[in-house]
């Protein structure tokens, strides 16, 4: 029958890779310090600024902007678990404590995202506190002096 001919002429399935093969290491093309300044610190300041007088979100667009920054922080917690080009990156990501603080960063970002999606200013302030705890805890242990690698902010936080 035509169906049996097609089955017989189909190419043989390729075998799965050997169990001993190791996927290539994933590495960020920039340093963790660059990620911290350009992504994490920038997004964090956007969230923290809502606690300043007159800076509370008022419009849907304000809340959407905050949701974008919260998403960046949630994702950045995973990003900083991957070594980049920095001199200390490999050592940092190998530490269980580094991994713990990175997860705390993601958790704070997710709490902020949930707060922004519900337009809940009180919950956002609580999430901001979680973010401060994760940042300060990690910096006290791994990076007590700022800045490093000569990386500084290109813009002022308002």
C-alpha positions as CSV (number, residue, x, y, z in Angstrom):
1,X,0.0,0.0,0.0
2,X,1.1,3.6,-0.5
3,X,1.2,4.2,3.3
4,X,3.5,1.3,3.9
5,X,5.8,2.4,1.1
6,X,6.1,5.8,2.6
7,X,6.8,4.4,6.0
8,X,9.5,2.2,4.6
9,X,11.2,5.0,2.7
10,X,11.2,7.5,5.6
11,X,14.7,8.3,6.9
12,X,15.8,6.6,10.0
13,X,15.4,8.5,13.2
14,X,18.5,10.1,14.4
15,X,19.8,8.9,17.7
16,X,19.8,11.2,20.8
17,X,23.0,12.8,21.8
18,X,25.2,10.7,24.0
19,X,24.6,11.1,27.7
20,X,28.1,12.3,28.1
21,X,27.8,15.4,25.8
22,X,27.8,18.7,27.7
23,X,25.8,21.6,26.4
24,X,27.9,24.7,25.8
25,X,28.2,27.0,28.8
26,X,25.8,30.0,28.7
27,X,27.6,33.3,29.4
28,X,26.4,36.9,29.3
29,X,28.3,39.0,26.8
30,X,28.6,41.8,29.5
31,X,29.7,41.8,33.1
32,X,27.3,41.3,36.0
33,X,28.3,44.8,37.1
34,X,27.1,46.2,33.8
35,X,23.8,44.3,34.2
36,X,23.4,45.7,37.7
37,X,23.9,49.4,36.6
38,X,22.1,49.3,33.3
39,X,19.2,47.0,34.2
40,X,18.7,46.3,37.9
41,X,19.6,49.7,39.4
42,X,17.8,51.6,36.7
43,X,14.6,49.6,37.1
44,X,14.9,49.6,40.9
45,X,15.1,53.4,41.0
46,X,12.0,53.6,38.8
47,X,10.1,51.6,41.3
48,X,11.6,53.3,44.4
49,X,10.8,56.7,43.0
50,X,7.0,56.1,43.5
51,X,7.6,56.5,47.2
52,X,8.7,60.1,46.8
53,X,6.2,62.9,47.3
54,X,4.2,63.5,44.2
55,X,5.6,60.5,42.3
56,X,2.9,58.0,43.0
57,X,1.5,56.4,39.8
58,X,-1.7,58.2,38.6
59,X,-2.5,56.8,35.2
60,X,-2.7,53.4,33.5
61,X,0.5,54.4,31.6
62,X,2.3,55.1,34.9
63,X,1.3,51.6,36.1
64,X,2.3,50.0,32.8
65,X,5.7,51.7,33.0
66,X,6.2,50.4,36.5
67,X,5.1,46.9,35.4
68,X,7.8,46.9,32.7
69,X,10.5,47.8,35.3
70,X,9.2,45.1,37.7
71,X,9.4,42.6,34.8
72,X,13.0,43.7,34.2
73,X,13.9,43.0,37.8
74,X,12.2,39.6,37.9
75,X,14.1,38.6,34.8
76,X,17.3,40.1,36.0
77,X,17.4,37.8,39.0
78,X,17.9,35.0,36.5
79,X,20.3,37.0,34.4
80,X,22.7,37.6,37.2
81,X,22.9,33.9,38.0
82,X,24.9,33.5,34.7
83,X,28.5,34.6,34.6
84,X,29.4,37.4,32.3
85,X,32.7,39.1,31.4
86,X,33.5,40.5,34.8
87,X,36.6,39.5,36.7
88,X,34.5,38.2,39.7
89,X,31.4,36.9,37.7
90,X,32.4,33.2,37.7
91,X,33.2,33.2,41.4
92,X,30.0,35.0,42.3
93,X,27.6,32.8,40.3
94,X,29.3,29.7,41.8
95,X,28.3,30.8,45.3
96,X,25.1,29.4,46.8
97,X,24.6,32.7,48.6
98,X,24.8,34.6,45.3
99,X,22.2,32.3,43.9
100,X,20.0,32.9,47.0
101,X,20.2,36.7,46.6
102,X,19.5,36.5,42.8
103,X,16.4,34.5,43.6
104,X,15.4,37.1,46.1
105,X,15.8,39.7,43.4
106,X,13.5,37.8,41.1
107,X,11.0,37.3,43.9
108,X,11.0,41.1,44.7
109,X,10.5,41.8,41.0
110,X,7.6,39.4,40.8
111,X,6.0,40.9,43.9
112,X,6.3,44.4,42.3
113,X,4.8,43.1,39.1
114,X,1.8,41.6,40.9
115,X,1.4,45.0,42.7
116,X,1.6,47.0,39.5
117,X,-0.9,44.6,37.8
118,X,-3.3,45.2,40.6
119,X,-2.5,48.9,40.8
120,X,-1.8,48.4,44.5
121,X,0.5,51.1,45.8
122,X,0.8,49.6,49.3
123,X,1.9,46.2,47.9
124,X,4.4,48.0,45.6
125,X,6.0,49.7,48.6
126,X,6.2,46.3,50.3
127,X,7.8,44.8,47.2
128,X,10.2,47.8,47.1
129,X,11.3,46.9,50.6
130,X,11.9,43.3,49.4
131,X,14.1,44.7,46.6
132,X,16.1,46.8,49.0
133,X,16.7,43.8,51.3
134,X,17.9,41.7,48.3
135,X,20.1,44.4,47.0
136,X,21.7,45.4,50.3
137,X,22.1,41.8,51.5
138,X,23.9,40.8,48.3
139,X,26.1,44.0,48.2
140,X,27.1,43.6,51.9
141,X,28.3,40.1,51.1
142,X,29.7,40.3,47.6
143,X,30.3,43.9,46.6
144,X,30.6,46.3,49.5
145,X,32.4,49.0,47.5
146,X,30.6,50.9,44.7
147,X,31.0,51.4,41.8
148,X,33.3,48.7,40.4
149,X,34.9,48.1,37.0
150,X,34.5,51.9,36.6
151,X,30.9,51.5,35.7
152,X,28.7,54.4,36.8
153,X,25.2,55.7,35.9
154,X,25.0,57.7,32.7
155,X,21.9,59.5,34.0
156,X,20.7,61.0,37.2
157,X,17.9,59.2,39.1
158,X,15.0,61.5,40.0
